[in-house]
Amino acid sequence: MLVDLAVAVPLVGAVAAVLVPDRALDAVRASALLAAVCWLVLLLDASVVSVTRLHSAPIVAAAGFGAALLVAAVDGEAVERPVLLGVALTAASIGVAAGRGATDGGGAVVALAAAAALASAAGRLAARVWATAAVGLIVAAIGVVALRSAANAWQLPLTDAASHRGPGVLVMVGAALVAVAGCGRPRAPLTVVVPAGAFVAAQAAPIVHRTAGLTWFAVVLAAAATAASVAARAGRPLLDRPAAALVLLGLAALVVPGAARGPGLLLASAGAVALGFGAPVAAALGIPGGIALAIALAAQGGGGAFAVGGLGALVALALAAVVVRAGAVPRPSIWTVPMFAAGVWLLVAPGTWGWVGPAALHAYDVGAARAAAGGALCLLALVLLGRDPAGWYAHVLPPDTAGEDAVRH
């Protein structure tokens, strides 16, 4: 029931947008928030639910939750046709939930293509953005059809992936291109495809990783993340660098030798959440995933782990430089509050994100909780001190008299 509701609610919002054109975007945003609540309940329940041709598993619910929050946080100035945005969210939700008990690769790619087309029509996009998404969808479709031909199954991931690594690589490359296209501009309509694209790549990753990982592919994805972290033309970024870099680095972690799937999903999630912020400081959301990835790579060892770790360090340095050079953060919209809450949850307690799998972050959770408590106490102290109209600093450092000021100057 909740799966059907999570998929159908955005469509109801689109109908409401047609009936009340003056409040069309608010209707779509409200329906997206309701869908996000449904997905969150399914995520916290952490069980597999199957209804007709749709299903929900923890990773499915996480992708649907992220897509819904991104639509709720969309920038009003970037949306020209809110109705299409609501339908795009429904298509993205169908894409992540397609299949009976397991992901239907063909249905997921078709629904992702529909979501990308609808989101592109909902707002103006540069040619390079929709062209990147179109190429990615074609490559992913080729990979899914190749898997179907070789294994006679649409399922992602395949139960027996021993000899199907090539098509799996194609699916991951195509999904990665779609996700990067969605990172072209924060809080834009096309951001709805980023969680869905990352989800498709994550479902295909076990086919590529198998038992020993695929070093060269992991290095290529990590290098792409490094390039995304510095991508600019004439001093202007070509895309949302924190989001694109974190998503690509997360995908690299999914196929690197060793057990780094948990860190990879944390990094990809951080990239999706960063799109809802629209500020370079959102790069800090990658800290938990970065720490978990470093732990996993150190445990694995070897040249591939060293190369991916080195490129990951370059990504961290580049994003830190972006944050340092960034100007003042604009005042956020009220619609971004749910996404901000999700970001705080990820940053403070990533260990509670059990759907990602093992991430070795228990010590981080304890330290982050203590830091958050200390920050809350400091904030409370500042609020209490601020109740004095004269200000606490007036008692510690009294102002100079007029005579003292004249002598000094």
N, C-alpha and C positions, 0 to 999 in steps of 0.2 A: 504493500500500500504506500509506504513512504517513498519507494523508488519511483512509482508512477507519479506521485505528487511532486517530487523533486523535478521530474522531467516536464510535467504538464504546467506547473505554476508559471514559469516564464511565458508560456504561450498565452495563458490567461492575462498576464500583464500586457502582452502585445495587443490583445483584443481590447483591453481597457484603454490602451494608448490610442486606439482608433476611435473609441467612443468619446474620450475626453482629450482631444488634441492639445488643449492648453496645458495639461498636466501629464503629457505623454511620457516624458522622460522619468518623472517621479513615479509613475505607475510601473514602468519597467524596472526601475531601481528597487522599488518596494517588493515586487514579485521576485527579483533576484535575491533579496535578503531572505525572503520566506523560503526560497529554494535552498539557500545556504544553510538555514536552520535544519531543514530536512536532511541534507547531506551530513551535517554535523552530528545529528542524532544517529545516523547510520554509521558514521565513522567511530563514534564513541562506543556504539554497540559492538563493533569489531567482529561481526558475523557475516557470513555469506548468505545473501537473500536473492532468490531468483523468482521473477514474475514474468510469465510468458517468454518474450524474447529479450527481456532486460534483466540485469542482475546487479547486485552491489556486493563488493568486497571492500576491505579497508582502503586499498589503494584507489579503487574506483570512487569511493565516497570522498577521499581526499582531493582527487582531481575535480570532481563535481563541485566540491566546496570552494576550491580556489577559483574556478571559472565563475561561479555565482558572485563571489566577493569582488572579482575584477569588474564585472558588469555593474554592480552596485556602486563601485568607486569611479566609474567612468567620468571623464570631464565633459560637462554639458556642451562646451564650445566645440568639441570634436565630433559630436553626434548630430547628424542632419536628419536621420530617419530612425527615431527610437523604436518604432514598430519592428523594423528589421533586426535591430539589436536583440530584442526579446526573443524573436524566432531563432536568431543565431545561438543564443544561450541554450534553447531547447535542443538544437541540433548538436551542439557540443556535449550536452548531457547525454543524449542518445549515443553519441560516439563512445564515451567512456563506459557506458552501461550496456552496450550492445553485447548480446550473447547470452546463452543459458548456462549459467554457472561458471563460464570462462569467457574471456574477451573474444569476440568475433572480429578478426582482423579486417575482413572485407567490409563489414558494416561500420567498423570504427573509422576506416579511411574515407568511406563515402560520406558519413556524417561529418567528419572533419572538413571535407571539401565543401559541403553545404554550409557549415558554420563559417568557414573562411570567406566564401562568396557573399553570404548575407552580411557579415561584419564589415567586409570591404564596401558593400553598398550602403551601409549605415553611416559611413563617414568618408571623407576624402582621403585618398591614399596616394602616395607617390608611386610611380610606375615600378621603381626598383623593389618596393615592398610587396605589391601583389604579384610581381613576376617571381620573386623569391619563393613566395608561398605556393604559386602554381607549379614551379619546378619541383619543390619539395613534395607536393601531393602526387605528381606524376611518378617520381622516384619511389615513393612509399607504395603506390599502387602496383608498380612493377614488382617490387619485393614481395608484396602480399600474394599477387598472382603466381609468382615463382614458387612461393611456399606451398600454395594450393596445388600446383602442378607436381611438385616433388613429393609432398607428404599427404596429399589428398585430404587436407584439413585447412580450415580457415582460422583455427584456434591460435591465440597468442597468450603465452608462449606455448610452443609445441611440447607435447609429452616426450617425444623422441626427437631431439635436436642434434643428433650425432653428425649428420651430414648436410645440414642446411644452413651453414654459417653465412654463405654468400648472400642469399635472400634476406637473412636477418640484418646484415650490414646495410643493405639497400633500404629496408624499412626504417632503420635507425637514422640513416642519413636524411631520408625524406622527412621524417618527423622532426629532426633537428632543424632542418631548413624552415619548416613551417613555424616552429617555436621562435626561431631567430627573427623571422618576418614579423611575428607578433610583438617582438621587442622593439620595433621601430620607434614607437613613441609611447611613453607611459600614459596610463589612463585613457587610452584610445580604444575604439570599438574592437579592433583586431586582437587586443590582448586576450580576448576570451579563448583564442585557440592555443595559447601558450600552455596552460595546464593539460589540455587534451593532447597536444603534440608531444609534450614531455611524457605523458602517460603511455602513449603508443610506443615511444622509444623505450621506455622502461619495461613494457611488456615484451618487446622483441629482444631486449638485452640478454636474457638467459640463453637464447639461441646463439648469440654471438660469444658470450663469455664461456659457456660450457663449463669445463672444470679448471682450465688454466688461464682464462682470459685471452684477450687479443691485443698484444702490446702495441703494435703499430697503429691500430685504430684508436686506442686510448690516447696515444701521443698526438695523433692528428686532431682529435677532438680537444685535447688540452691546448694545443697550439692555436686552434680556432678560438678558444676562450681567451687566450692571451691577446690575439689580434682584436677580438671584440672589445677588450678592456681599454684599448687605445685607439679604436676606430674613430677617426674624425676627418673632416674635410674643411679647409679654410677656417680652422679653429673651432668648428662646430661639430658636435658628435653626430655620427651617422645613425646611431640608434641608442637606446637606453643601455649604456655600457654596463652598469652593475647587473641588470637583469640578464642580458645576453651572456655575459661572461660567466655568471653563476650557473645558469642553465647548462651551458656547454661543458663547463667543468664537472657538473654533476653527471652528465651523460658519459663523460670520460671515465669517471669513477665507476660507473656501472659495468664497464668492460675491461678495466685494468686488472692485471693478475692479482689475486688475493680476494679477501672478503670485504669489499668496499661498497656493497649495494646500499647499505644504510646511510653512510655518508653521502653517497651520490644522490639519493632521494632527498636528503636534507638540503643539499646545495641547490637542486632543481626547484624545490619548494621555496627556498629563499629567493631565487630569481623571480618566480611567479609573484610572490608577495611584494617584492621590491617594485614591480610594475604598478601596484596600487598606491605606492607612496609618491612616485614622481620626483624624488629628490636623491642626489648622489649619496647622501648619508645612509640610504637604505642598503648600501653595500655591507654595512655592519651585520646584516642578517645572515651573511655567509660565514660568520665566525664559528658557530657550532659545527656546521658541516665541514669547514676547513680543518678544525681541530680533529674531528673524527676521521677525516681522510688522512691527515698526517699520521695519526696513530695506526691506521690500517696499512698504510704504505710502509711505515717503519717496521711493522710486524712481518710484512711480506718480504721486503728486501728485493734486491736485483736491479738490473739496469732499467727495466720498464718502470718500476715503481719510482726510481730515482728521477727519471725524465719527467714523469707526470708530476711528481712532487716539486721539482724545480720550476716547471711551467706554472703550477699552482701558486708558488711563491711569487712569481712575476705578476700573476693576475692580482694577488693581494696588494703588492706594491703599487701597481698601476691604479687600482681602485682607491687606494689610500690617497694617492696624489690627486685623483679626481675630487675626492671629498675635501681635501685641503684647499684646492683652488675654487671650490664651489662658492657661490655667493650666499646671501641670506635665503633661508628656506621659506617659501611662500606659505601663507596661512592655509592650512588644510581645510577641505570641505567636510561638512558633517557626515557626508556619505562615505568618507574614507575611514571613519572611526572603527567599523568592524574589521577592516583590513589592518589597521594599526594594532588592534587587539590581537589579531592572529600573529602579527610580527613580534609583539611582545612575548606572546606564548612561545614562539619558536626560539627567541633569543634567550629567554630566562629558563625555560624548562624543555629543552629539546628531547630529553630522555623520555618524556611522557608521550612523544610521538611514536608509539609502539608499532604503528603500521609500517614504518620504514624498515623494521628489522633491527638486528644488533648494530649499535653505533658506539659502544664503549664510552659513554658520556656521563656515567654516574657521578664521578668527581666534579665534572663541569656543572651538573645540575645543582649539587650541594653548594658550590661556590657562587653560582649565579643567583641562587635563592638568597644567600647571605648578602650578596652585593645589592640585590633588589630591596631587601629589608633595610639595609643601611641607608640606601638612597631615599627610601620612604621616610625614615626617621629624620634625615637631614631636611627633606622637604617639609615635614611637619614642623620642625624647629624653625625653619625660615618663615613659615606661615604664622606661627605663634609670635615670633619676634616682630613680624611685620604689622601686628595689631597695634603697636605703639605708634601713634600718629607722628611722633617726632623721629621715629626710626631708631633702631638699636645703635647705628653708627653715630648718631648725634650725641650719645652718652660716652662712647669710647673716644671719638675724635670730634670735639666741639669745634664749631666754625670759628674762623679768625674774626677778630674785630676789625672795624673799618680802618683804625689807625695802624694796626699790624699789617693790613693789606697794602696801605699806602707806603709804609716804610719798605716793604719787600719789593715793591715795584717802582 
